[in-house]
């Protein structure tokens, strides 16, 4: 990696980067661009003549605090305060390649995307390097201006001070001369003990504009002369639109046009309200579809496919022989339903297509995928397409998809004006790309000491990646879809590679197979994806093994993880902080563990269960080793948010299908956890200087099995299907 100077021709079409000053970008970063191409990535940093700092970042801000943390990383090395950063925006560039996704996929299928909790893991060092390089350029400029040794020029608070006589000069006054210098590729980074910002609970940079209402989310985009619209989909999965009766819709005041697409009709109007009223009056004529599809059909299909041979995901030892000779074999089966994303911000996007080109404003997790969608609809080359990534009011994997961008593109092409399309909550819920349902069958063999010495697992469910059609098929290079298999002895989350089980549970004989069983309901990425249900099965299963062998669940895991010191540390600390084994009267405890995304974590819950089966979660203790922590406040927020997201799924969330239609439609029948039901959450970070792990998804997978295990402690009844229902406990 090296830092390069950027001139005006290198600037993207962004007002934030207009104007003079010192502009730096990244080039030659081998995981981002092929060596020797001479191409640079977007300008990440501009220091204006007035000292204002403008920052372009590669990742979307969807509430996870990425913009703040990336800015902190740069500000730490640049020696400025967060208040001196005037503007941060997500930039899209055709040459951008995400380093971590390239490493994960081990292929040429690289793209700009925010997901998988990789933003900070991928970019913490480049952003520190960028800040350090700019700092050294400014120090050198001051040294030359004053004709003094460089060692006498100190950077602090956006100024360079001469140690000899105390004179100082602001960064803005130096950017002209600094921009004429060649960046030093060896700019020294600070040692952790020198940090002023990193590791501290720095307030989020975007709080002020979000509180004031000046932050621009997808629904906030407002362009001169724009039109508005919404969509109405065919209601049965797989249905196609054959015609539209739009007489009543066109009679609604403000409705301008009705545009039929393959599986939906687009209503264009002079206001969003008029468009939504018009959509209510539409009658869609359809054909095809899977009208016989139901939950019952899906689970029957899974049970039938369970008999099939699966594709190997992980293997060691000789599990078949061990099972045959075992003193005891425990056969367990777990089910997980479909889940919706239910982001606070419904799907929306704005497009403006003109003879000169195309611009899209969208709350998207993948600006590259948005560009591909725009290329497909408009037939324009990428250089004529500009993607603006707005703030996201939640994404959770749904906004990796870009189906919601088609309608505004088509509407703009037909109307000749910018068009913003906003989905209703009902359309968002019923036409999601749901977390796939899964059936997980497990066989544990126990030795004479009650320890598991063999495990055979079959994962039965849809292969999400098959729908994406990315050449090469990087998600299935080993014959299985790692998105839906992670969390079940998946080689420490190293897809498409020989599994590395060195840090996993030390079960000596292991076999995990995946049986693809595709269904007629769209499925996709969901916060932690496969880990959410695989961890439920694995951690619930180990709890059953512990009780069957007369062992404490903590002690069982400590024995199975004796080779993993970081895992042992979080286990010991969580037992201590939670008061494991000594809950208050009337409460019962359950626990679970994972090392998802290179983040080691234990959650311990305290629950009570009424005679009518009502579960109350009183307290959650979460102990985490996520490596180096850059913003402790945001880190805890991420974990708390992930926990509540997972708790909603464990207690409430379920998407059902009957007669080919999604049953749920809004928050009344797909409820969220309410404030009054929110338990006490204690998050303890074990800080060290290990490389940072992921946090955005890490809190979600553990809470389901921890609650299920606590419910067993309270009632003696095992939960093997989520969400947990009252009827199962009485």
Secondary structure, 3 states (H helix, E strand, C coil): CEEEECCHHHCCCCHHHCCCCEEEEEECCCCCCCCCCCCEEEEEEEECCCCCEEEEECCCCCCCCHHHHHHHHHHHHHCCCHHHEEEEEECCCCCCCCHHHHHHHCCCCCCCCCCCCCHHHHHHHHHHHHHHHHHHHHHHHHHHHHCCCHHHEEEECCEEEECCCCCEEEHHHHHHHHCCCCCCCCCCCCCHHHCCCCCCCCCCCCHHHHHHCCCCEHHHCCCCCCEEEEEEECCECCEEEEEEECHHHHCCCCEEEEEECCCEEEEEECCHHHHHHHHHCCEEEEEECCCCCCHHHHHHHHHHHCCCCCEEEEEECCHHHHHHHCCEEEEEEEEECEECCCCCCCCEEEEEEECCEEEEEECCCCHHHHHHHHHHHHCCCHHHEEEEECECCCCCCHHHCCCHHHHHHHHHHHHCCCEEEECCHHHHHHCCCEECCEEEEEEEEECCCCCEEEEEEEEEECCHHHHCCCCCCHHHCCCCCHHHHCCCCCCCCCCCCCCCCCCCCCCCEEEEEEEECCCCCCECCCCCCHHHHHHHHHHHHHHHHHHHCCCCHHHHHHHHCCCCHHHHHHHHHHHHHHCCCCCCCCCEEEEEEECHHHCEEEEEEEEEECCCCCEEEEEEEEEEECCCCCCHHHHHHHHHHHHHHHHHHHHCCCECEECCEECCCCCCCCCCCCHHHCCEEEEEECCCCCCCCCCCCCCHHHHHHHHHHHHHHHHCCCCCECCCCHHHCC
